[in-house]
Amino acid sequence: MRKNCAAEAQEVPERTGADVTLGLFLNQLPVRLDLTGATWRAAGRLALDAENDLLPHRRFPHSEVRRLLGHNPFEVTFNYVRFHPRDELLDSGLLAVEEDMRDHTSLPVRIEALNETAGSGLSLHVTADVNRCGADLTGDLLARLLGAVHALVTAPDGSVDVR
């Protein structure tokens, strides 16, 4: 009897065959980090440790989080995208360079970092609901993010400013 890897992968995206499964396997879980006095290097370690601590709960449904809390715990989403197969899709002509790889969400603020492996490098995108957040928020957030990326790269042992 032959196993259907794609069907099995739909249940567990980490399994063999998941790369041929159509779908998007993202789940948002709340996490809070205390970065008081932290360096950028320490903040990175804290974030990685927090993510690893959440792994056993990675399939806990976001809808259940909202139900338990009585509201959506998020107003902002950050998404880092390093879509390795994109280069192959571009080379094969199955994907055009201008096709948008960013996520779409109902949250008021979305920040995305797109790491184009064979493309233009890292790009940052900030999208906000101007009716809820004002017209200046996206520019302000982008400037702060670029400053933070600069500080992270040039002074990883420097203090994180979380203001």
DSSP file (Angstrom, degrees, kcal/mol; ACC not computed):
  #  RESIDUE AA STRUCTURE BP1 BP2  ACC     N-H-->O    O-->H-N    N-H-->O    O-->H-N    TCO  KAPPA ALPHA  PHI   PSI    X-CA   Y-CA   Z-CA
    1    1 A M              0   0    0      0, 0.0     2,-0.4     0, 0.0     0, 0.0   0.000 360.0 360.0 360.0 129.8    0.0    0.0    0.0
    2    2 A R        -     0   0    0      1,-0.0     2,-0.2     2,-0.0     0, 0.0  -0.748 360.0-131.7 -93.4 132.6    1.4    3.4   -1.1
    3    3 A K        -     0   0    0     -2,-0.4     2,-1.1     1,-0.1     3,-0.1  -0.560  13.4-127.0 -80.7 145.2    1.1    6.3    1.3
    4    4 A N     >  -     0   0    0     -2,-0.2     4,-2.3     1,-0.2     5,-0.2  -0.795  26.3-174.6 -90.9  97.1   -0.2    9.6    0.1
    5    5 A C  H  > S+     0   0    0     -2,-1.1     4,-2.9     1,-0.2    -1,-0.2   0.872  80.6  54.3 -63.1 -38.4    2.6   11.9    1.3
    6    6 A A  H  > S+     0   0    0      2,-0.2     4,-1.4     1,-0.2    -1,-0.2   0.914 110.3  45.9 -64.2 -41.6    0.8   15.1    0.2
    7    7 A A  H  > S+     0   0    0      1,-0.2     4,-0.8     2,-0.2    -1,-0.2   0.913 115.4  46.9 -67.0 -41.2   -2.3   14.2    2.2
    8    8 A E  H >X S+     0   0    0     -4,-2.3     4,-1.5     1,-0.2     3,-0.8   0.889 108.9  55.4 -65.7 -38.3   -0.1   13.3    5.2
    9    9 A A  H 3< S+     0   0    0     -4,-2.9    -1,-0.2     1,-0.3    -2,-0.2   0.787  96.5  65.1 -66.4 -27.5    1.9   16.5    4.8
   10   10 A Q  H 3< S+     0   0    0     -4,-1.4    -1,-0.3     1,-0.2    -2,-0.2   0.844 105.8  44.3 -63.9 -30.5   -1.3   18.5    5.0
   11   11 A E  H << S+     0   0    0     -3,-0.8    -2,-0.2    -4,-0.8    -1,-0.2   0.862 131.0  20.6 -79.6 -36.3   -1.7   17.3    8.6
   12   12 A V    ><  -     0   0    0     -4,-1.5     3,-2.1     1,-0.1    -1,-0.3  -0.864  66.3-165.2-136.5  98.0    2.0   17.9    9.5
   13   13 A P  T 3  S+     0   0    0      0, 0.0     5,-0.1     0, 0.0     8,-0.1   0.673  84.9  66.7 -61.4 -17.3    3.9   20.3    7.3
   14   14 A E  T 3  S+     0   0    0      4,-0.1     3,-0.1     3,-0.1    -5,-0.1   0.578  83.8  99.2 -79.7  -7.5    7.3   19.2    8.6
   15   15 A R  S X  S-     0   0    0     -3,-2.1     3,-1.9    -6,-0.2     4,-0.2  -0.334  89.9 -82.8 -80.5 160.4    6.9   15.7    7.1
   16   16 A T  T 3  S+     0   0    0      1,-0.3    -1,-0.1     2,-0.1    -7,-0.1  -0.373 117.7  32.1 -57.5 133.0    8.4   14.5    3.9
   17   17 A G  T >  S+     0   0    0     -3,-0.1     3,-1.6    -9,-0.1    -1,-0.3   0.268  80.4 114.7  99.9  -9.9    6.2   15.5    0.9
   18   18 A A  G X   +     0   0    0     -3,-1.9     3,-1.6     1,-0.3    -2,-0.1   0.780  64.9  70.2 -63.9 -25.2    5.1   18.8    2.5
   19   19 A D  G 3  S+     0   0    0      1,-0.3    -1,-0.3    -4,-0.2    -3,-0.1   0.671  99.2  48.3 -68.6 -14.4    6.9   20.7   -0.2
   20   20 A V  G <  S+     0   0    0     -3,-1.6     2,-0.4     2,-0.1    -1,-0.3   0.351  88.4 107.9-103.5   5.2    4.4   19.6   -2.7
   21   21 A T    <   -     0   0    0     -3,-1.6     2,-0.5    -4,-0.2   -14,-0.0  -0.693  66.6-135.7 -85.6 129.8    1.4   20.5   -0.6
   22   22 A L        +     0   0    0     -2,-0.4     2,-0.3     2,-0.1    -2,-0.1  -0.720  61.8  71.7 -83.5 130.4   -0.6   23.5   -1.7
   23   23 A G  S    S-     0   0    0     -2,-0.5     2,-0.5     2,-0.0    -2,-0.0  -0.818  75.3 -95.6 149.6 172.5   -1.5   25.7    1.2
   24   24 A L        -     0   0    0     -2,-0.3     2,-0.8     2,-0.1    -2,-0.1  -0.985  24.2-162.9-125.0 121.5   -0.2   28.2    3.7
   25   25 A F        +     0   0    0     -2,-0.5     2,-0.4   -12,-0.0    -2,-0.0  -0.665  35.9 137.1-109.5  76.1    0.8   26.9    7.1
   26   26 A L        +     0   0    0     -2,-0.8     2,-0.4     2,-0.0    -2,-0.1  -0.933  23.8 178.7-118.1 143.8    1.0   30.0    9.3
   27   27 A N        -     0   0    0     -2,-0.4     2,-0.5    34,-0.1    33,-0.1  -0.990  18.7-142.0-143.6 138.0   -0.3   30.3   12.8
   28   28 A Q        +     0   0    0     -2,-0.4    46,-0.0    32,-0.1    -2,-0.0  -0.881  20.8 176.1-104.5 125.3    0.0   33.3   15.2
   29   29 A L        -     0   0    0     -2,-0.5     2,-0.1    36,-0.0    -2,-0.0  -0.983  34.2-110.1-124.8 139.7    0.6   32.7   18.8
   30   30 A P        +     0   0    0      0, 0.0     2,-0.3     0, 0.0    44,-0.0  -0.435  41.1 169.2 -70.1 139.1    1.0   35.5   21.3
   31   31 A V        -     0   0    0     -2,-0.1     2,-0.4     2,-0.0    20,-0.0  -0.986  15.7-161.8-147.2 141.4    4.5   36.0   22.8
   32   32 A R        -     0   0    0     -2,-0.3     2,-0.4    18,-0.0     0, 0.0  -0.989   5.1-162.6-127.7 134.4    5.9   38.8   24.9
   33   33 A L        -     0   0    0     -2,-0.4     2,-0.9    17,-0.0    14,-0.0  -0.947  15.5-141.9-117.2 135.2    9.6   39.5   25.4
   34   34 A D        +     0   0    0     -2,-0.4    -2,-0.0     1,-0.1    12,-0.0  -0.855  25.7 171.4 -93.0 106.9   11.1   41.6   28.1
   35   35 A L    >   +     0   0    0     -2,-0.9     3,-2.3     3,-0.1   125,-0.2   0.198  20.8 144.7-101.7  14.6   14.0   43.4   26.3
   36   36 A T  T 3  S-     0   0    0      1,-0.3     3,-0.1   125,-0.1   125,-0.1  -0.363  82.7  -5.7 -57.3 120.6   14.8   45.8   29.1
   37   37 A G  T 3  S+     0   0    0    123,-0.3    -1,-0.3     1,-0.2     2,-0.1   0.504 102.1 142.9  73.8   4.3   18.6   46.2   29.1
   38   38 A A    <   -     0   0    0     -3,-2.3   122,-3.1   122,-0.1    -1,-0.2  -0.423  45.8-134.4 -79.1 150.8   19.1   43.6   26.3
   39   39 A T  B  >  -A  159   0A   0    120,-0.3     4,-2.7    -2,-0.1   120,-0.2  -0.528  31.8-105.5 -88.1 167.6   21.6   43.8   23.5
   40   40 A W  H  > S+     0   0    0    118,-1.6     4,-2.3   115,-0.4   117,-0.2   0.906 123.6  51.2 -60.9 -40.8   20.5   43.0   19.9
   41   41 A R  H  > S+     0   0    0    115,-2.5     4,-1.8     1,-0.2    -1,-0.2   0.932 112.3  45.4 -62.7 -45.4   22.4   39.7   20.2
   42   42 A A  H  > S+     0   0    0    114,-0.3     4,-2.8     1,-0.2    -2,-0.2   0.880 110.4  54.7 -65.8 -37.8   20.6   38.8   23.5
   43   43 A A  H  X S+     0   0    0     -4,-2.7     4,-2.5     1,-0.2    -1,-0.2   0.903 106.9  51.1 -62.3 -40.6   17.2   39.9   22.0
   44   44 A G  H  X S+     0   0    0     -4,-2.3     4,-2.4     2,-0.2    -1,-0.2   0.911 111.4  47.2 -61.6 -42.5   17.8   37.6   19.1
   45   45 A R  H  X S+     0   0    0     -4,-1.8     4,-2.8     2,-0.2    -2,-0.2   0.912 111.5  50.9 -65.9 -42.7   18.5   34.7   21.5
   46   46 A L  H  X S+     0   0    0     -4,-2.8     4,-2.5     2,-0.2    -2,-0.2   0.911 111.5  48.2 -60.5 -42.7   15.4   35.6   23.6
   47   47 A A  H  X S+     0   0    0     -4,-2.5     4,-2.5     2,-0.2    -2,-0.2   0.921 112.7  47.6 -65.0 -43.7   13.2   35.6   20.5
   48   48 A L  H  X S+     0   0    0     -4,-2.4     4,-2.7     2,-0.2    -2,-0.2   0.920 112.5  49.2 -63.8 -43.4   14.6   32.3   19.3
   49   49 A D  H  X S+     0   0    0     -4,-2.8     4,-2.4     2,-0.2    -2,-0.2   0.911 111.3  49.8 -61.6 -42.1   14.2   30.7   22.8
   50   50 A A  H  X S+     0   0    0     -4,-2.5     4,-1.4     2,-0.2    -2,-0.2   0.908 111.2  49.2 -63.7 -41.3   10.6   32.0   22.9
   51   51 A E  H  X S+     0   0    0     -4,-2.5     4,-0.8     1,-0.2     3,-0.3   0.927 111.5  48.8 -63.4 -44.0    9.9   30.6   19.5
   52   52 A N  H >< S+     0   0    0     -4,-2.7     3,-0.7     1,-0.2    -2,-0.2   0.877 108.1  54.5 -63.3 -37.3   11.3   27.2   20.5
   53   53 A D  H 3< S+     0   0    0     -4,-2.4    -1,-0.2     1,-0.2    -2,-0.2   0.811 108.0  51.1 -64.5 -29.0    9.2   27.2   23.7
   54   54 A L  H >< S+     0   0    0     -4,-1.4     3,-2.4    -3,-0.3     4,-0.3   0.641  82.7  93.9 -82.1 -15.2    6.1   27.7   21.5
   55   55 A L  G X< S+     0   0    0     -4,-0.8     3,-1.6    -3,-0.7     4,-0.2   0.846  79.7  55.7 -51.3 -42.2    6.8   24.8   19.2
   56   56 A P  G 3  S+     0   0    0      0, 0.0    -1,-0.3     0, 0.0     3,-0.2   0.747 114.9  41.6 -62.9 -17.7    4.7   22.3   21.1
   57   57 A H  G X  S+     0   0    0     -3,-2.4     3,-2.3     1,-0.1    -2,-0.2   0.259  78.7 113.9-108.9  10.5    1.8   24.7   20.8
   58   58 A R  T <  S+     0   0    0     -3,-1.6    -1,-0.1    -4,-0.3    -3,-0.1   0.692  78.6  48.7 -62.2 -19.9    2.4   25.7   17.1
   59   59 A R  T 3  S+     0   0    0     -4,-0.2    -1,-0.3    -3,-0.2    -2,-0.1   0.341  75.9 123.5-101.9   7.5   -0.8   24.1   15.9
   60   60 A F  S <  S-     0   0    0     -3,-2.3     5,-0.1     1,-0.1   -32,-0.1  -0.571  74.5-108.2 -67.3 121.6   -3.1   25.6   18.6
   61   61 A P    >>  -     0   0    0      0, 0.0     4,-1.7     0, 0.0     3,-0.7  -0.240  13.3-142.7 -63.3 132.6   -5.7   27.4   16.5
   62   62 A H  H 3> S+     0   0    0      1,-0.3     4,-2.5     2,-0.2     5,-0.2   0.853 103.6  60.9 -58.9 -35.0   -5.6   31.1   16.4
   63   63 A S  H 3> S+     0   0    0      1,-0.2     4,-2.0     2,-0.2    -1,-0.3   0.857 103.9  49.7 -61.5 -33.9   -9.4   31.1   16.4
   64   64 A E  H <> S+     0   0    0     -3,-0.7     4,-2.8     2,-0.2    -1,-0.2   0.865 107.2  53.8 -73.2 -36.3   -9.2   29.4   19.8
   65   65 A V  H  X S+     0   0    0     -4,-1.7     4,-2.2     2,-0.2     6,-0.3   0.946 111.1  46.7 -59.1 -47.7   -6.8   32.0   21.1
   66   66 A R  H  X>S+     0   0    0     -4,-2.5     4,-2.0     1,-0.2     5,-0.7   0.903 112.7  49.8 -61.0 -41.8   -9.3   34.7   20.1
   67   67 A R  H  <5S+     0   0    0     -4,-2.0    -2,-0.2     1,-0.2    -1,-0.2   0.926 111.8  47.4 -64.2 -44.9  -12.2   32.8   21.7
   68   68 A L  H  <5S+     0   0    0     -4,-2.8    -1,-0.2     1,-0.2    -2,-0.2   0.871 119.2  39.5 -65.6 -37.3  -10.3   32.2   25.0
   69   69 A L  H  <5S-     0   0    0     -4,-2.2    -1,-0.2     2,-0.3    -2,-0.2   0.729 103.1-128.9 -84.1 -22.7   -9.2   35.9   25.2
   70   70 A G  T  <5S+     0   0    0     -4,-2.0     2,-0.3    -5,-0.2    -3,-0.2   0.530  82.6  43.8  83.6   6.2  -12.5   37.3   23.9
   71   71 A H  S   <S-     0   0    0     -5,-0.7    -2,-0.3    -6,-0.3    -1,-0.2  -0.970 100.5 -77.5-165.1 169.3  -10.7   39.4   21.3
   72   72 A N        -     0   0    0     -2,-0.3    -9,-0.0     1,-0.1    -6,-0.0  -0.686  35.8-149.7 -76.6 125.6   -7.8   39.3   18.8
   73   73 A P  S    S+     0   0    0      0, 0.0     2,-0.4     0, 0.0    -1,-0.1   0.559  72.3  70.0 -75.1  -5.0   -4.6   39.5   20.8
   74   74 A F        +     0   0    0      1,-0.1     3,-0.1   -44,-0.0    -2,-0.1  -0.883  34.7 164.3-120.1 143.8   -2.8   41.2   17.9
   75   75 A E  S    S+     0   0    0     -2,-0.4    34,-1.9     1,-0.3     2,-0.4   0.433  81.3  45.1-117.5 -16.2   -2.9   44.6   16.2
   76   76 A V  E     -b  109   0B   0     32,-0.2     2,-0.4    31,-0.1    -1,-0.3  -0.978  64.0-166.0-130.2 139.5    0.4   44.1   14.5
   77   77 A T  E     -b  110   0B   0     32,-1.9    34,-3.0    -2,-0.4     2,-0.5  -0.985   3.4-161.9-124.3 140.9    1.8   41.2   12.6
   78   78 A F  E     -b  111   0B   0     -2,-0.4     2,-0.5    32,-0.2    34,-0.2  -0.985  10.4-175.1-118.8 129.9    5.5   40.8   11.6
   79   79 A N  E     -b  112   0B   0     32,-2.5    34,-2.4    -2,-0.5     2,-0.6  -0.981  11.5-162.6-131.2 120.7    6.2   38.3    8.8
   80   80 A Y  E     -b  113   0B   0     -2,-0.5     2,-0.5    32,-0.2    34,-0.2  -0.909  15.2-165.0-100.8 123.4    9.7   37.3    7.7
   81   81 A V  E     +b  114   0B   0     32,-3.1    34,-3.3    -2,-0.6     2,-0.3  -0.941  25.1 161.5-117.8 120.0    9.6   35.6    4.3
   82   82 A R        -     0   0    0     -2,-0.5     2,-1.4    32,-0.2    34,-0.1  -0.763  16.7-176.8-130.8  85.4   12.5   33.6    2.8
   83   83 A F    >   -     0   0    0     -2,-0.3     3,-2.0    32,-0.3     4,-0.4  -0.666   4.1-174.0 -91.7  87.6   10.8   31.6    0.2
   84   84 A H  T >> S+     0   0    0     -2,-1.4     3,-1.1     1,-0.3     4,-0.5   0.848  79.0  57.1 -53.1 -44.0   13.6   29.4   -1.2
   85   85 A P  H 3> S+     0   0    0      0, 0.0     4,-2.5     0, 0.0    -1,-0.3   0.643  85.1  85.3 -66.8 -10.1   11.6   27.8   -4.0
   86   86 A R  H <> S+     0   0    0     -3,-2.0     4,-2.8     1,-0.2     5,-0.2   0.894  85.1  54.5 -59.1 -39.7   10.8   31.3   -5.4
   87   87 A D  H <> S+     0   0    0     -3,-1.1     4,-2.6    -4,-0.4    -1,-0.2   0.916 109.9  46.4 -60.4 -42.9   14.1   31.4   -7.3
   88   88 A E  H  X S+     0   0    0     -4,-0.5     4,-2.1     2,-0.2     6,-0.2   0.902 112.4  50.6 -65.3 -40.8   13.2   28.1   -9.1
   89   89 A L  H  X>S+     0   0    0     -4,-2.5     5,-1.4     2,-0.2     6,-1.3   0.890 111.8  48.0 -64.6 -38.8    9.7   29.3   -9.8
   90   90 A L  H ><5S+     0   0    0     -4,-2.8     3,-0.9    -5,-0.2    -2,-0.2   0.939 111.9  49.3 -64.5 -47.3   11.1   32.5  -11.3
   91   91 A D  H 3<5S+     0   0    0     -4,-2.6    -2,-0.2     1,-0.2    -1,-0.2   0.847 111.9  48.7 -61.2 -34.9   13.7   30.6  -13.4
   92   92 A S  H 3<5S-     0   0    0     -4,-2.1    -1,-0.2    -5,-0.2    -2,-0.2   0.613 111.8-119.6 -82.1 -11.8   11.0   28.2  -14.7
   93   93 A G  T <<5S+     0   0    0     -3,-0.9    -3,-0.2    -4,-0.7    -2,-0.1   0.503  83.1 117.3  85.5   4.1    8.6   31.1  -15.6
   94   94 A L  S   <S+     0   0    0     -5,-1.4     2,-0.4    -6,-0.2    -4,-0.2   0.633  78.2  38.2 -77.7 -12.8    5.9   29.9  -13.3
   95   95 A L  S    S-     0   0    0     -6,-1.3     2,-0.3    -9,-0.1    -2,-0.3  -0.999  77.9-138.5-139.1 137.1    6.2   33.1  -11.2
   96   96 A A    >   -     0   0    0     -2,-0.4     3,-2.0     1,-0.1    -6,-0.1  -0.717  23.5-120.7 -95.3 148.4    6.8   36.7  -12.4
   97   97 A V  T 3  S+     0   0    0     -2,-0.3    -1,-0.1     1,-0.3    -7,-0.0   0.845 112.0  55.9 -54.5 -37.6    9.2   39.0  -10.5
   98   98 A E  T 3  S+     0   0    0      2,-0.1    -1,-0.3    -3,-0.0     2,-0.2   0.545  78.0 117.5 -78.1  -4.8    6.4   41.5   -9.9
   99   99 A E  S <  S-     0   0    0     -3,-2.0     2,-0.4     1,-0.1    -4,-0.0  -0.453  71.4-118.5 -66.9 133.5    4.2   38.9   -8.2
  100  100 A D        -     0   0    0     -2,-0.2    -1,-0.1     1,-0.1    -2,-0.1  -0.587  28.8-176.9 -80.4 123.2    3.6   39.9   -4.6
  101  101 A M        +     0   0    0     -2,-0.4    -1,-0.1     2,-0.0     2,-0.1   0.331  48.8 114.4 -99.1   4.9    4.9   37.5   -2.0
  102  102 A R        -     0   0    0      1,-0.1     2,-0.1    10,-0.1    -2,-0.0  -0.382  67.0-115.8 -78.0 156.9    3.5   39.5    0.9
  103  103 A D        -     0   0    0     -2,-0.1     2,-0.4   -24,-0.1    -1,-0.1  -0.391  18.6-140.1 -82.8 163.6    0.8   38.3    3.2
  104  104 A H        +     0   0    0     -2,-0.1     2,-0.3     2,-0.0    -1,-0.0  -0.989  28.1 168.6-126.1 138.9   -2.6   40.0    3.5
  105  105 A T        -     0   0    0     -2,-0.4     5,-0.1     2,-0.2   -28,-0.0  -0.942  45.0-128.4-146.9 163.1   -4.3   40.3    6.9
  106  106 A S  S    S+     0   0    0     -2,-0.3    -1,-0.0     3,-0.0    -2,-0.0   0.441  75.2 112.1 -92.1  -1.2   -7.2   42.0    8.6
  107  107 A L  S    S-     0   0    0      1,-0.1    -2,-0.2     2,-0.1   -32,-0.1  -0.399  77.2-121.6 -71.6 150.5   -4.9   43.3   11.3
  108  108 A P  S    S+     0   0    0      0, 0.0    21,-2.3     0, 0.0     2,-0.4   0.799  95.2  35.9 -64.9 -28.7   -4.4   47.1   11.4
  109  109 A V  E     -bC  76 128B   0    -34,-1.9   -32,-1.9    19,-0.2     2,-0.4  -0.990  62.8-178.0-132.4 131.8   -0.6   46.9   11.0
  110  110 A R  E     -bC  77 127B   0     17,-3.0    17,-2.8    -2,-0.4     2,-0.5  -0.994   2.1-174.2-129.1 127.1    1.5   44.5    8.9
  111  111 A I  E     -bC  78 126B   0    -34,-3.0   -32,-2.5    -2,-0.4     2,-0.4  -0.984   9.3-176.9-120.1 127.5    5.3   44.5    8.7
  112  112 A E  E     -bC  79 125B   0     13,-2.8    13,-2.6    -2,-0.5     2,-0.6  -0.985  17.5-162.7-130.0 136.0    7.0   42.2    6.3
  113  113 A A  E     -bC  80 124B   0    -34,-2.4   -32,-3.1    -2,-0.4     2,-0.6  -0.971  14.6-162.8-112.2 116.5   10.6   41.5    5.7
  114  114 A L  E     -bC  81 123B   0      9,-2.8     9,-2.1    -2,-0.6     2,-0.9  -0.896   3.9-161.4-105.4 118.4   11.2   39.8    2.3
  115  115 A N  E     - C   0 122B   0    -34,-3.3     2,-0.9    -2,-0.6   -32,-0.3  -0.850   5.8-162.0-101.2 102.1   14.5   38.1    1.9
  116  116 A E  E   > - C   0 121B   0      5,-2.2     5,-0.9    -2,-0.9     3,-0.2  -0.746   1.7-162.0 -86.5 106.1   15.0   37.5   -1.8
  117  117 A T  T   5S+     0   0    0     -2,-0.9    -1,-0.2     1,-0.2   -33,-0.1   0.885  90.4  13.5 -60.7 -41.7   17.7   34.9   -2.1
  118  118 A A  T   5S+     0   0    0     -3,-0.1    -1,-0.2     3,-0.1    -2,-0.1   0.247 125.4  66.8-114.8  10.7   18.6   35.6   -5.8
  119  119 A G  T   5S-     0   0    0     -3,-0.2     3,-0.1     2,-0.1    -4,-0.0   0.326 110.6 -38.7-104.8-129.6   16.7   38.9   -6.0
  120  120 A S  T   5S-     0   0    0      1,-0.3     2,-0.2     3,-0.0    -3,-0.1   0.248  79.2-119.6 -91.2  12.2   17.1   42.4   -4.5
  121  121 A G  E   < -C  116   0B   0     -5,-0.9    -5,-2.2     2,-0.0     2,-0.4  -0.598  67.8  -6.5  86.8-148.7   18.1   41.3   -1.0
  122  122 A L  E     -C  115   0B   0     -2,-0.2     2,-0.4    -7,-0.2    -7,-0.2  -0.708  63.8-177.7 -89.2 130.2   16.1   42.2    2.0
  123  123 A S  E     -C  114   0B   0     -9,-2.1    -9,-2.8    -2,-0.4     2,-0.4  -0.976  14.3-146.6-126.2 145.0   13.1   44.6    1.6
  124  124 A L  E     -C  113   0B   0     -2,-0.4     2,-0.4   -11,-0.2   -11,-0.2  -0.901  12.3-171.4-110.8 137.7   10.8   45.9    4.3
  125  125 A H  E     -C  112   0B   0    -13,-2.6   -13,-2.8    -2,-0.4     2,-0.5  -0.996   2.5-170.6-130.0 129.4    7.1   46.6    3.8
  126  126 A V  E     +C  111   0B   0     -2,-0.4     2,-0.4   -15,-0.2   -15,-0.2  -0.985   6.8 178.6-122.1 125.6    4.9   48.4    6.2
  127  127 A T  E     +C  110   0B   0    -17,-2.8   -17,-3.0    -2,-0.5     2,-0.3  -0.986   5.6 173.3-126.3 135.5    1.1   48.5    5.7
  128  128 A A  E     -C  109   0B   0     -2,-0.4     2,-1.0   -19,-0.2   -19,-0.2  -0.993  40.5-111.7-143.4 150.1   -1.3   50.1    8.0
  129  129 A D    >>  -     0   0    0    -21,-2.3     4,-2.8    -2,-0.3     3,-1.0  -0.713  29.3-160.8 -77.2 104.6   -5.0   51.0    8.1
  130  130 A V  H 3> S+     0   0    0     -2,-1.0     4,-1.7     1,-0.3    -1,-0.2   0.780  86.6  61.5 -64.3 -26.6   -4.8   54.8    7.9
  131  131 A N  H 34 S+     0   0    0      1,-0.2    -1,-0.3     2,-0.2     4,-0.1   0.845 117.7  28.7 -66.8 -32.6   -8.3   55.1    9.3
  132  132 A R  H <4 S+     0   0    0     -3,-1.0    -2,-0.2     2,-0.1    -1,-0.2   0.758 135.1  28.1 -95.3 -29.5   -7.3   53.4   12.6
  133  133 A C  H  < S-     0   0    0     -4,-2.8    -3,-0.2     1,-0.1     4,-0.2   0.577 103.9-114.1-114.1 -13.2   -3.6   54.3   12.7
  134  134 A G    ><  -     0   0    0     -4,-1.7     3,-0.6    -5,-0.4     4,-0.4  -0.032  30.8 -84.8  91.2 159.2   -3.2   57.6   10.9
  135  135 A A  T 3  S+     0   0    0      1,-0.2     4,-0.4     2,-0.1     3,-0.2   0.705 120.3  56.0 -75.9 -21.6   -1.4   58.5    7.7
  136  136 A D  T 3> S+     0   0    0      1,-0.2     4,-2.2    -3,-0.1    -1,-0.2   0.603  82.9  85.3 -89.2 -11.2    2.1   59.0    9.3
  137  137 A L  H <> S+     0   0    0     -3,-0.6     4,-3.1     1,-0.2     5,-0.3   0.900  85.5  52.2 -61.7 -44.2    2.4   55.6   11.0
  138  138 A T  H  > S+     0   0    0     -4,-0.4     4,-2.5    -3,-0.2    -1,-0.2   0.928 112.7  44.6 -62.0 -45.2    3.8   53.6    8.1
  139  139 A G  H  > S+     0   0    0     -4,-0.4     4,-2.3     2,-0.2    -1,-0.2   0.905 115.1  48.7 -64.0 -41.3    6.6   56.1    7.4
  140  140 A D  H  X S+     0   0    0     -4,-2.2     4,-2.3     2,-0.2    -2,-0.2   0.930 113.4  46.3 -64.5 -46.4    7.4   56.4   11.1
  141  141 A L  H  X S+     0   0    0     -4,-3.1     4,-2.9     1,-0.2     5,-0.2   0.913 111.9  51.2 -62.9 -42.8    7.5   52.6   11.6
  142  142 A L  H  X S+     0   0    0     -4,-2.5     4,-2.6    -5,-0.3     5,-0.2   0.920 110.2  49.0 -62.0 -43.6    9.6   52.1    8.5
  143  143 A A  H  X S+     0   0    0     -4,-2.3     4,-2.1     1,-0.2    -1,-0.2   0.913 113.4  47.3 -62.0 -42.3   12.2   54.7    9.6
  144  144 A R  H  X S+     0   0    0     -4,-2.3     4,-2.5     2,-0.2    -2,-0.2   0.902 112.0  50.1 -66.2 -40.4   12.3   53.0   13.1
  145  145 A L  H  X S+     0   0    0     -4,-2.9     4,-2.9     2,-0.2     5,-0.2   0.927 110.2  49.3 -63.8 -44.3   12.7   49.6   11.5
  146  146 A L  H  X S+     0   0    0     -4,-2.6     4,-2.3     1,-0.2    -1,-0.2   0.894 111.6  50.2 -62.7 -38.9   15.5   50.7    9.2
  147  147 A G  H  X S+     0   0    0     -4,-2.1     4,-2.4    -5,-0.2    -1,-0.2   0.902 111.4  48.4 -63.3 -41.1   17.2   52.3   12.2
  148  148 A A  H  X S+     0   0    0     -4,-2.5     4,-2.7     2,-0.2    -2,-0.2   0.907 111.2  49.3 -66.8 -42.0   16.9   49.0   14.2
  149  149 A V  H  X S+     0   0    0     -4,-2.9     4,-2.3     2,-0.2     5,-0.2   0.919 111.6  50.1 -62.5 -42.5   18.2   46.9   11.3
  150  150 A H  H  X S+     0   0    0     -4,-2.3     4,-2.8    -5,-0.2     5,-0.3   0.932 112.9  46.1 -60.4 -46.5   21.2   49.3   11.0
  151  151 A A  H  X S+     0   0    0     -4,-2.4     4,-2.4     1,-0.2     7,-0.3   0.900 111.7  51.9 -63.6 -41.4   21.9   49.1   14.8
  152  152 A L  H  < S+     0   0    0     -4,-2.7    -1,-0.2     1,-0.2    -2,-0.2   0.906 116.2  39.9 -60.5 -43.3   21.5   45.3   14.7
  153  153 A V  H  < S+     0   0    0     -4,-2.3    -2,-0.2    -5,-0.2    -1,-0.2   0.897 123.9  36.0 -76.0 -41.5   24.0   44.9   11.8
  154  154 A T  H  < S+     0   0    0     -4,-2.8    -2,-0.2     1,-0.2    -3,-0.2   0.736 133.4  20.5 -88.9 -22.8   26.5   47.6   12.9
  155  155 A A    ><  +     0   0    0     -4,-2.4     3,-2.4    -5,-0.3  -115,-0.4  -0.477  61.2 165.9-145.6  69.8   26.4   47.1   16.7
  156  156 A P  T 3  S+     0   0    0      0, 0.0  -115,-2.5     0, 0.0  -116,-0.3   0.742  84.0  50.6 -61.5 -22.2   25.0   43.6   17.7
  157  157 A D  T 3  S+     0   0    0   -117,-0.2     2,-0.1  -118,-0.2    -5,-0.1   0.298  90.7 108.6 -97.8  10.1   26.2   44.1   21.2
  158  158 A G  S <  S-     0   0    0     -3,-2.4  -118,-1.6    -7,-0.3  -117,-0.2  -0.421  81.8 -86.2 -80.6 162.3   24.6   47.5   21.5
  159  159 A S  B     -A   39   0A   0   -120,-0.2     2,-0.5    -2,-0.1  -120,-0.3  -0.431  37.1-123.0 -72.0 138.1   21.6   48.2   23.6
  160  160 A V        -     0   0    0   -122,-3.1     2,-0.8  -125,-0.2  -123,-0.3  -0.693  18.6-150.5 -79.4 127.1   18.1   47.6   22.2
  161  161 A D        +     0   0    0     -2,-0.5  -125,-0.1     1,-0.1  -122,-0.0  -0.889  16.8 179.4-100.6 108.6   16.0   50.7   22.4
  162  162 A V              0   0    0     -2,-0.8    -1,-0.1     1,-0.2  -126,-0.1   0.159 360.0 360.0 -99.3  19.0   12.4   49.6   22.7
  163  163 A R              0   0    0      0, 0.0    -1,-0.2     0, 0.0    -2,-0.0   0.502 360.0 360.0 -70.2 360.0   10.8   53.0   22.8
